[in-house]
Amino acid sequence: RLGVPSDWEFTDVFGLDDELLAMVPQPCAALCLLFPSQNISQAHREAMRAKRPAGGSAGAPVFFLQQHDEMGNACGTIAAVHAVANAAAAGNFALQDGPLSGFLDKASPLSIAERGLALQHATEMQELSDATAASGETEGAGTDDAQGQHFISFVPVAGQLYELDGRTLDEQGVAFPVCHGPTSTATFLKDAAKVIKHAFEPVAPTLTSPSPSPSPSPSPSPSP
């Protein structure tokens, strides 16, 4: 229902070692990370603020939105939106008509903060998120029992690796995407894995990635 073509799907990533990354179907268009936020979020976000260029992230070629406080446990939905929207924008596939394509049409011209507010009021997206969370297998993800877990995404856009967390805020309280440097279609998974190993692996993350489906009928996507 996200509008992703049937020959693409979300698939589990079983680990960050090279032999486990090699099991992920290619090309891989994005990587979603689930981690215990209370163990790492504050320190990591402070480090990302310090890493942010003096000119800020204005003009970053990614679709990115802010997760406002009033949105509750929407991080899974936002991670999925970030993954799918940027994968489509990069030319991996064309989004089919549906709630996500309609939302992107309305939200793309807006600012990062305004996009978050638009998602907050996008009824069809909320209904889709609730239905997916209820049918998925990731305990607590996207629901009121999220238990301190948080979803973010990594995407390769215009030859750069971006970390997309709608809760990473600048000094003015506006979210910003984090650029981790050069990447390519061939090295994206390994490049993202290096970032995760450095900052996230000690808290035992769970990973999923949208990749081509190995069969004509894709398996159900993980819960947002």
Secondary structure, 3 states (H helix, E strand, C coil): CCCCCCCEEEEEECCCCHHHHCCCCCCCCCEEEEEEHHHHHHHHHHHHHHHCCCCCCCCCCCCCCCCCHHHCCCHHHHHHHHHHHHHHHCCCCCCCCCHHHHHHHHHCCCCHHHHHHHHHCCHHHHHHHHHHHHHCCCCCCCCCCCCCEEEEEEEEECCEEEEECCCCECCCCCECCEEEEECCCCCHHHHHHHHHHHHCHHHCCEEEEEEECCCCCCCCCCCC
